[in-house]
Amino acid sequence: MPRPARRLLLILAAAAAAFAPLSAAFAATLAIHPFDSDDTLLGFAVADELAAAFDAPGASELAADVGPSLLVLGPEVAGGAIPPLVADGGFVGLSRVVGGDVMFGPAGADLLRTGLGVDVAVTGRVLVMEDDYRLELQVAGEGGAISATLSAPHGRRDRLVAQAARVVARALAGGTPADAPSAVPTAVGNVPLEGAYATYLTAVVYAAGGLVTDAATVLTGVPAADLSPRAARLKDDLDAVVAGAPVAGAADADPGRLLRRAVLELGLPTFDDVATAAAFARVASATDLPLAYAWAAIMAVSAGDLDGAHEPLALAEAGGYPYAATLAASLASSTGDVEAYRAGLERVVAGEADSGSAALLGASVVAQMAEDTQAEKAALHALGRAAPFLTYTFERLSYIAFDEEDAAAAAGALAVAVQLDPESDLYWTNLGWSYYLLGFLERSEAASLHAVELDANQFIANYNVGLVRSVTGRLAEAVDAYDRAMRLDPSVDDEAIKDLESARSLYPDATSVYYSLGYLYDADGRRAEARTALRTFVRRAGAAGLYPEFVATATQRLVVLDAPPPPLELFGDVVVHLGVRGPEAAPFGPGDTLYPSFEVSTPGDELPATLHVKLALTVAEGSDLEATADSHVPAGAVGYVIDTVGLELPLDLAAGTYELVVTVEGMDGESVSARSSVEVTGSPVDLRRLLGRGVVMTALETSLPLYSAKDLATPDRLVDVLVGELRAGAAAAEQALPAIEGGRFAGLSGGALFSESSADDVRDYLAYLLASDLTDYRFTFVDGYAQWALDGAPEGPLTDP
């Protein structure tokens, strides 16, 4: 068996020998994350032009002021350059933990700075306002975080970049205006976002998203004269990475470009772990950057060389990169080295703010994966002090507190969370719940109502409101809150019932709780439990002279609940449709999805709250094809049409007449059945199968369906219509799609794909689509077809087109 640990050390040694003359300590390192914007190209343009202001040769005199050299990680790579944590069976990226949106705020800037080990990190958002552009700039440096809101008129993007460059230059110089460089970087112009420049920015977007091959393809054919020096360098690096070209020559050995190429290699569809480790080893030797050592270690782990990861991680940590200690702890945890895992986490947590938010966040995640709650809490508390703007910290602390039944700790964490993210209905809902557990009922109701104001569909918050109003004796308001919750989600929430059950002991004098509990039991179809709760309410409230209106209502309801459950009846015939509320398209064919429509009624006061529906079709002797589902009936209904329970016929079902049996059951054992004949003939038809499943493909230009039940008479036209849609979208596809790398369409451009796809290709796509369990889905046909082609035109199945 080969010894990869030795192999990696040899790579490091060889790289050191080959690149020792280039090794230099950079005066400063700068990372610029992509800027968020509703206009993607605009956000990337501002970020990339800011990077160009600092790293374009001759564009500024900043390097002369800051020191002999400045290393810039631009938006094409900065967002994906933080090494991931080692997990059991894979890796975990920090941005996945906190959510991508966090990376555009002040917490994101510090995570980027400490996760990359750079001196200054920049992120932000570009807003397109009515009168101007606005940049919410976030800069993190050794001296702390800087937030600045900058603006410039529409059409003057260069002014926005110039203002941002001044803020960044100040951070690079030490953080105070007095220390700012005498020469501020110069913005690189105001090129319109069109033509070759738009193509270049599209490549930057692809590269930032890890689509390196697509980025290189987009720039193919763009004349060199149309590219800026920065764009030309990126094109050269992309081409070299895609081609797997070896590093040779002084230009290729530029340390900044070595690092960029190594990071870009991570975005290749397939890459050689050992070769990528060697690429980062070359960067480490040329720059002595801890980040490069850390990536060399991660690539060693990816290649199965666990022993070979230890030395580069140690070198990275020794180079002033605390995040390397977290990476080492994650590696130790994944291999069962408990002692090294604990030592690493203790080192990181003890460092507090000096460890940096990335190391502390990573430590909390590593502890969580190890199910080491105390270590996770210690890391999270340190993270809260080091990065007070990171909402994840307080969200996670609240969940731990709830698990530990520590309502006070949960409330404390959530009180901070709602300050950091006041628009989060989830945080307000959970804060309301924590206040309830603490007995702060007025605060609980206020927080829950605020959650509902933020999101009218927040049914859990409505349940919380109903609970508070129940224990405080405001029954009319409680029932109103419960009704709103059940309108949003017809199935009664089990936890809401459990909360009321617990409230009986928490608030023993709150007779009103029994009414609310009986009300929810009844709505959930639990007649026996509803009777018990309502009888208790009537007895206690009646004796105390309380809630006379609700005592009368409960007494009337008990008459119904005490009586035997009324019988169920099926009114009229069972009518079988192709698809939900589709046509009566008999005779049916194999692969069709049948949706019988029928009305359930009762001669009693109302139907049960929940009806169990079963469809059965005998397809062979002793063999039934079955489907079951629950239907939730509106309160007070005595008749209800059910037409949303479907049964898909087998593709190999033989022609003949079959019997479809529909059975409906109530909550107390009452049931009713009916039968309908189903005639089956012919072979599977794609159009019928799409309609039966509710899969709707739409036109690119109009967003209208490309087929409907009206086309059932001529189902073969479907393929012709879809081929025509491809032809109509060929020009747009040529501009929007990268070249296809694998499968039957390998080598074709987007336009060629749409122009040359045959009827058989479209039939194969439909077969792929229908081989899945996709139902009730609407999408643009050409988008789904293009993705299928880019994925290599697999035969199936898929989960999402």
Helices and strands as residue ranges (DSSP letters): H 4-19, G 20-22, E 28-32, H 40-55, H 62-66, E 70-73, G 78-80, E 85-87, E 90-92, H 94-98, G 100-104, H 106-116, E 120-128, E 132-141, E 144-153, H 157-173, G 177-179, H 195-208, H 212-219, G 224-226, H 229-243, H 255-265, H 273-287, H 290-302, G 307-309, H 310-318, H 323-334, H 338-350, G 352-355, H 357-369, H 373-386, H 391-403, H 407-420, H 425-438, H 441-454, H 459-471, H 475-488, H 494-506, H 512-523, H 527-544, H 548-562, E 569-578, E 593-601, E 610-620, E 623-632, E 639-642, E 647-648, E 656-665, E 671-680, H 686-693, E 695-698, G 709-713, H 717-728, H 730-736, H 750-756, H 759-770, E 777-780, H 781-790
